[in-house]
Amino acid sequence: MFELNKSEILRDKRDFNAVYSNGRSYVNKDLVLYVLNDERYNGKVGFAAGKKLGCAVVRNRVKRLLREAYRLNKKNLRSDRTIILMGRKSLVDAKVDVAIKAFHNLCKKAKLILDD
């Protein structure tokens, strides 16, 4: 029910670049959400953390927070969009509930939530 399969995750750099260049972005203080409506990638999600955030340990922790926020909200999201979640500096020292709240707020802004 709350699983995140490997087939759902964007991995290829070209796919990330396609979403970055053709998608729309939504921002808050904790993360950036890129959304693309393209049949090739529908239902896929990518997680990113830039080198400005810190060393590999810190970046991996941020990506784990983002994956958990997505995983817990996946069942309420539209499946016809491709999204990329990118962590920002304030997420480095944050707990998972902060990431979940920030993700939920951006999904509302992007109209990705099915209930609304």
C-alpha positions in Angstrom: 0.0 0.0 0.0 2.7 2.5 1.0 5.4 0.9 -1.2 7.7 2.8 -3.5 8.9 0.5 -6.3 12.1 1.0 -8.2 10.1 1.1 -11.5 8.4 4.3 -10.2 11.7 6.2 -9.7 13.4 8.4 -12.3 17.0 7.5 -12.6 18.3 8.7 -16.0 19.9 12.2 -16.2 18.0 12.8 -19.5 14.7 12.2 -17.7 15.6 14.6 -14.9 16.7 17.3 -17.5 13.4 16.8 -19.4 11.4 17.5 -16.2 13.6 20.4 -15.2 13.4 22.1 -18.7 9.8 21.3 -19.7 8.1 21.1 -16.3 6.7 23.7 -13.9 8.3 24.4 -10.5 6.8 25.1 -7.1 8.9 26.4 -4.2 8.7 26.8 -0.5 11.4 27.2 2.1 12.1 23.5 2.5 11.9 22.0 -1.0 11.3 22.5 -4.7 8.7 20.5 -6.6 9.0 20.1 -10.4 5.9 18.8 -12.2 5.7 17.6 -15.8 2.7 16.3 -17.7 4.3 13.9 -20.2 3.1 10.4 -21.1 6.6 8.9 -21.3 7.3 9.4 -17.6 3.7 9.4 -16.0 3.6 8.3 -12.4 7.4 8.5 -11.9 9.1 10.5 -9.3 12.7 11.7 -8.8 14.6 12.8 -5.7 17.4 15.3 -5.8 19.8 17.1 -3.3 22.4 19.4 -4.6 26.0 19.6 -3.5 25.3 22.9 -1.8 23.5 21.0 1.0 26.7 19.3 2.2 28.5 16.0 2.0 27.1 12.8 0.7 25.8 11.7 4.1 23.8 14.9 4.4 22.4 14.7 0.8 21.4 11.1 1.2 19.5 11.9 4.5 17.7 14.7 2.7 16.7 12.3 -0.1 15.5 9.8 2.4 13.3 12.5 4.0 11.9 13.3 0.5 11.3 9.6 -0.3 9.4 9.1 2.9 7.3 12.3 2.4 6.4 11.1 -1.1 5.8 7.5 0.0 3.3 8.4 2.7 1.3 10.7 0.4 1.5 8.7 -2.8 -2.0 7.3 -2.6 -3.5 10.8 -2.6 -1.6 12.1 -5.6 -2.5 12.2 -9.3 -0.7 9.4 -11.2 -0.6 11.2 -14.5 2.2 13.6 -13.6 6.0 13.2 -13.2 7.5 15.0 -10.3 10.9 15.7 -8.9 11.5 16.7 -5.3 14.6 18.7 -4.6 15.6 19.4 -1.0 16.8 22.8 0.1 19.1 23.9 2.9 16.5 24.2 5.6 15.7 20.5 5.2 19.2 19.4 6.3 18.4 19.6 10.0 14.7 19.0 9.8 12.6 16.1 10.9 10.4 14.0 8.7 7.2 15.7 9.7 8.6 19.0 8.4 9.3 17.4 5.0 5.8 15.8 4.9 4.2 19.1 5.6 6.3 21.0 3.0 5.6 18.3 0.4 1.8 18.4 1.1 1.7 22.2 0.8 3.5 22.2 -2.5 1.2 19.4 -3.8 -1.8 21.5 -2.9 -0.3 24.5 -4.8 0.5 22.3 -7.8 -3.0 20.7 -7.7 -1.6 17.2 -7.5 -3.9 16.0 -4.6 -6.9 14.0 -5.7 -9.1 15.1 -2.8 -9.1 18.8 -3.8 
